[in-house]
Amino acid sequence: MGSALQEGSFPFYRQQLAALKPLTREAEQELARRFLAGDRRAGGKLVSACLPFVVSIALEYRRWGVPLEDIVQQGNLGLLRAAAKFDPGKDCRLATYAAYWIRAEIREYVVRTFRVVRVGTTKGERRALRAFRTGRDTSAEALAEVSGLSAERIATLLPILAGREASLDAGLEDQSPMVERLGSPEPTPEENASANERQARASDHVKAALGTLTAREELIVRERIMTEDPPTLQALGARLGVSKERVRQIEERARGKLRRELGDLASDVSAIARAS
C-alpha cells in the first residue's frame, strides 16, 4: 500500500484502505502478542488494519501547506513506532494508543517543513512546491519539467519558494503560535475512539447485569427504564395481569439488583441502552 502513496496516487491508496476489514479486539490482541514474539507477518496485519485511522488524523493537517501524501507517510511512521511499543495486555485498542505517536510524527514534520507561501493552489504548483522541498535540483528548468508549469511561471514562483520560512513557534500579533493551532478544534479521532470503547464496555456490563434478572424483572426494566416513552405502572400491570403496586415492587427489586451489579453505571442504564 505504501507504493500508492509514493507514486502520488492518494485516491487509489484510500480505495485500498477501504477494502480493509477492522479487527476485533480479540484478533488485535492476538496479532499484537504474535508481533511482540517476533512474528513480522502478524505485525503487518496489525499495522495495516490501523492505516485508515492514520488518514483520518492526517486529514486534520491538510490545510497547512504540506502534501497530504507526505503527512500520511509520517503518520504511518508514528503508527509503526506505536505498534512496536503496544501492550496487548492493557485495556486499550491500538488506534487509541497510537494516536499520540501518529500526531507527534505529523506535527514534527509539519513544523519542520511548513512554509507560509501563497502557492499550491493548483496541481502544478503543488508539484513544484514538493519538488523544491525534496529535490536536489531546484533549478527553474528542473522544476518546470517536474511540475509541468511553464518556465515563466516557475520564474515567478522561485522567489516565493526560496523566501524566508515563517516560524510556527512565532505568533501573529495577538494570536497564539501557529503550532498551537495545528489540527482541528473538533473531537480528535482518539477521543472518539476512546468514547466508543467506553460506551461498548458499558453496554457489555448492562447486558451482563440484565442477565441476572428474572424474565419478568427484565421485561419491566426494559419497559420502564430503557425506553423513550415508558408505560405507566397501571398500563404495564394490566398487560402482565398484576396490580400496579406489584409492578412497582418488581421494578424496585430489579433496580436494586442492577445497582449491585453496575455500581455507578446503574443511573445510566437508560442512556447506555438507547446508544447501544
C-alpha positions as CSV (number, residue, x, y, z in Angstrom):
1,M,0.0,0.0,0.0
2,G,2.9,2.3,0.5
3,S,3.7,2.3,-3.2
4,A,0.4,4.0,-4.0
5,L,1.5,6.9,-1.8
6,Q,5.0,7.0,-3.3
7,E,3.5,7.3,-6.7
8,G,1.2,10.1,-5.6
9,S,-2.0,8.2,-6.2
10,F,-3.6,9.1,-2.9
11,P,-7.2,8.3,-4.1
12,F,-6.1,4.8,-5.1
13,Y,-4.4,4.4,-1.7
14,R,-7.6,5.3,0.0
15,Q,-9.5,2.8,-2.1
16,Q,-7.1,0.1,-1.0
17,L,-7.7,1.1,2.6
18,A,-11.5,1.0,2.2
19,A,-11.2,-2.7,1.4
20,L,-9.6,-3.4,4.8
21,K,-11.7,-5.0,7.5
22,P,-11.4,-3.7,11.0
23,L,-10.0,-6.1,13.6
24,T,-12.0,-7.2,16.6
25,R,-10.4,-6.5,20.0
26,E,-9.6,-10.2,20.4
27,A,-8.0,-10.5,16.9
28,E,-6.0,-7.3,17.5
29,Q,-4.7,-8.6,20.8
30,E,-3.7,-11.9,19.3
31,L,-1.8,-10.3,16.4
32,A,-0.1,-7.9,18.9
33,R,1.1,-10.8,21.0
34,R,2.4,-12.6,18.0
35,F,4.1,-9.5,16.8
36,L,5.9,-8.9,20.1
37,A,7.0,-12.5,19.9
38,G,8.7,-11.8,16.6
39,D,6.0,-12.6,14.0
40,R,6.5,-9.9,11.4
41,R,3.6,-11.0,9.3
42,A,1.3,-10.6,12.3
43,G,2.8,-7.1,12.8
44,G,2.0,-6.3,9.2
45,K,-1.6,-7.3,9.6
46,L,-1.9,-5.4,12.9
47,V,-0.5,-2.2,11.4
48,S,-2.5,-2.4,8.1
49,A,-5.8,-2.5,10.0
50,C,-5.0,0.9,11.5
51,L,-3.9,2.7,8.3
52,P,-7.3,4.2,7.8
53,F,-7.1,5.7,11.2
54,V,-3.8,7.4,10.2
55,V,-5.5,9.0,7.2
56,S,-8.3,10.3,9.4
57,I,-5.7,12.1,11.6
58,A,-3.7,13.3,8.6
59,L,-6.7,15.0,7.1
60,E,-6.8,17.4,10.0
61,Y,-3.5,18.9,8.8
62,R,-4.3,19.1,5.1
63,R,-4.6,22.9,5.0
64,W,-1.2,23.6,6.3
65,G,0.7,23.7,3.0
66,V,2.2,20.2,3.2
67,P,1.3,17.5,0.7
68,L,-1.2,15.1,2.2
69,E,0.7,12.1,1.0
70,D,3.7,13.2,3.0
71,I,1.6,13.8,6.1
72,V,0.1,10.3,5.8
73,Q,3.6,8.8,5.4
74,Q,4.8,10.4,8.5
75,G,1.7,9.3,10.4
76,N,2.4,5.8,9.3
77,L,5.8,6.0,10.8
78,G,4.2,7.0,14.1
79,L,1.9,4.0,13.8
80,L,4.9,1.7,13.4
81,R,6.6,3.2,16.4
82,A,3.3,2.7,18.4
83,A,2.8,-0.9,17.3
84,A,6.3,-1.8,18.5
85,K,5.5,-0.4,22.0
86,F,1.9,-1.6,22.1
87,D,1.0,-3.8,25.1
88,P,-1.9,-6.1,24.2
89,G,-2.4,-6.9,27.9
90,K,-3.8,-3.4,28.6
91,D,-7.4,-2.5,28.1
92,C,-6.8,-0.2,25.1
93,R,-7.1,-0.5,21.3
94,L,-4.0,0.1,19.2
95,A,-5.7,3.1,17.4
96,T,-6.3,4.8,20.7
97,Y,-2.7,4.1,21.9
98,A,-1.1,5.0,18.6
99,A,-2.8,8.4,18.2
100,Y,-0.2,10.1,20.3
101,W,2.7,8.7,18.2
102,I,0.9,9.4,14.9
103,R,0.3,13.0,15.9
104,A,3.8,13.5,17.2
105,E,5.3,12.4,13.9
106,I,3.0,14.5,11.8
107,R,3.4,17.7,13.9
108,E,7.1,17.4,13.9
109,Y,7.1,17.0,10.1
110,V,4.7,19.9,9.6
111,V,6.8,22.2,11.9
112,R,10.0,21.2,10.1
113,T,8.7,21.7,6.5
114,F,5.9,24.2,6.6
115,R,6.2,27.4,4.6
116,V,3.8,30.2,4.7
117,V,3.6,30.9,1.0
118,R,0.8,31.7,-1.4
119,V,1.4,28.8,-3.7
120,G,0.0,25.4,-4.0
121,T,-3.4,26.4,-5.4
122,T,-3.0,24.2,-8.5
123,K,-1.7,20.7,-9.0
124,G,1.3,22.1,-10.9
125,E,2.2,24.5,-8.2
126,R,1.9,21.7,-5.6
127,R,4.2,19.5,-7.6
128,A,6.7,22.4,-7.9
129,L,6.5,23.1,-4.2
130,R,7.0,19.4,-3.3
131,A,10.0,19.1,-5.7
132,F,11.5,22.3,-4.3
133,R,11.4,20.9,-0.8
134,T,12.5,17.4,-1.5
135,G,14.6,17.5,-4.7
136,R,18.3,18.1,-5.1
137,D,17.9,20.0,-8.4
138,T,15.8,23.1,-7.7
139,S,16.6,25.0,-10.9
140,A,13.8,26.6,-12.8
141,E,14.3,24.1,-15.7
142,A,14.1,21.0,-13.3
143,L,11.0,22.4,-11.5
144,A,9.3,23.1,-14.8
145,E,9.9,19.6,-16.0
146,V,8.6,18.0,-12.8
147,S,5.6,20.2,-12.4
148,G,4.5,20.8,-16.0
149,L,4.4,24.5,-15.5
150,S,5.9,27.0,-17.9
151,A,9.4,28.4,-17.3
152,E,7.9,31.8,-16.9
153,R,5.6,30.6,-14.1
154,I,8.4,28.8,-12.4
155,A,10.5,32.0,-12.6
156,T,7.6,33.8,-10.8
157,L,7.3,31.1,-8.1
158,L,11.0,30.7,-7.4
159,P,11.5,33.9,-5.3
160,I,8.4,32.8,-3.2
161,L,9.7,29.2,-2.8
162,A,13.1,30.4,-1.8
163,G,11.6,33.0,0.6
164,R,12.1,33.2,4.3
165,E,10.2,30.4,6.2
166,A,7.7,31.5,8.8
167,S,8.3,30.0,12.2
168,L,5.4,28.0,13.6
169,D,6.5,28.9,17.0
170,A,6.0,32.6,16.4
171,G,2.6,34.2,17.0
172,L,0.9,36.7,14.7
173,E,0.1,39.9,16.5
174,D,-2.1,38.9,19.4
175,Q,-2.7,35.3,18.1
176,S,-1.2,32.2,19.7
177,P,1.7,30.5,17.9
178,M,0.7,28.7,14.8
179,V,2.0,25.4,16.1
180,E,-0.6,25.5,18.8
181,R,-3.3,26.0,16.2
182,L,-2.5,23.0,14.1
183,G,-5.2,20.4,13.8
184,S,-9.0,20.6,14.2
185,P,-11.0,22.0,17.1
186,E,-13.4,19.1,16.7
187,P,-13.0,16.0,18.9
188,T,-9.9,14.1,17.9
189,P,-10.2,10.6,16.4
190,E,-8.6,9.1,19.5
191,E,-11.1,10.9,21.7
192,N,-13.9,9.5,19.6
193,A,-12.4,6.0,19.7
194,S,-11.9,6.2,23.4
195,A,-15.5,7.3,23.9
196,N,-16.8,4.5,21.7
197,E,-14.7,1.9,23.7
198,R,-16.2,3.2,27.0
199,Q,-19.7,3.0,25.5
200,A,-19.1,-0.5,24.3
201,R,-17.7,-1.7,27.7
202,A,-20.7,-0.1,29.5
203,S,-23.1,-1.8,27.1
204,D,-21.5,-5.1,27.8
205,H,-21.8,-4.5,31.6
206,V,-25.5,-3.6,31.2
207,K,-26.2,-6.8,29.2
208,A,-24.5,-8.9,31.8
209,A,-26.4,-7.2,34.6
210,L,-29.7,-7.8,32.8
211,G,-28.9,-11.4,32.6
212,T,-29.1,-11.6,36.4
213,L,-32.8,-10.6,36.4
214,T,-35.8,-12.9,36.1
215,A,-37.8,-12.7,32.8
216,R,-40.5,-10.6,34.4
217,E,-37.9,-8.2,36.1
218,E,-36.1,-7.8,32.8
219,L,-39.3,-7.0,30.9
220,I,-40.3,-4.4,33.4
221,V,-36.8,-2.8,33.4
222,R,-36.8,-2.6,29.6
223,E,-40.3,-1.2,29.5
224,R,-40.0,1.3,32.4
225,I,-36.3,2.3,32.2
226,M,-34.9,1.5,28.8
227,T,-37.5,3.1,26.5
228,E,-38.1,6.7,25.5
229,D,-41.8,6.6,26.4
230,P,-42.3,4.2,29.3
231,P,-45.8,2.9,30.1
232,T,-47.4,3.7,33.4
233,L,-47.4,1.2,36.2
234,Q,-51.1,0.6,35.8
235,A,-50.8,0.0,32.0
236,L,-47.9,-2.4,32.5
237,G,-49.8,-4.2,35.3
238,A,-52.8,-4.7,33.0
239,R,-50.5,-6.3,30.4
240,L,-48.9,-8.6,33.0
241,G,-52.1,-9.4,34.9
242,V,-50.9,-7.9,38.2
243,S,-51.6,-4.7,40.1
244,K,-49.7,-1.5,39.6
245,E,-48.3,-1.9,43.1
246,R,-46.9,-5.3,42.2
247,V,-45.2,-3.8,39.1
248,R,-43.7,-1.1,41.3
249,Q,-42.3,-3.7,43.8
250,I,-40.8,-5.8,41.0
251,E,-39.3,-2.7,39.4
252,E,-37.8,-1.6,42.7
253,R,-36.3,-5.1,43.3
254,A,-34.8,-5.1,39.8
255,R,-33.3,-1.7,40.3
256,G,-31.7,-2.9,43.4
257,K,-30.1,-5.8,41.6
258,L,-28.8,-3.5,38.8
259,R,-27.3,-1.2,41.4
260,R,-25.4,-4.0,43.0
261,E,-24.2,-5.3,39.6
262,L,-23.4,-2.0,37.9
263,G,-22.4,0.4,40.7
264,D,-22.1,3.9,39.3
265,L,-23.3,2.8,35.9
266,A,-26.8,2.0,37.3
267,S,-28.1,5.5,36.8
268,D,-27.0,5.5,33.2
269,V,-28.8,2.2,32.2
270,S,-31.3,4.1,30.0
271,A,-28.8,6.2,28.1
272,I,-26.5,3.3,27.6
273,A,-29.2,1.0,26.3
274,R,-30.5,3.6,23.8
275,A,-27.0,4.2,22.5
276,S,-26.2,0.5,22.0
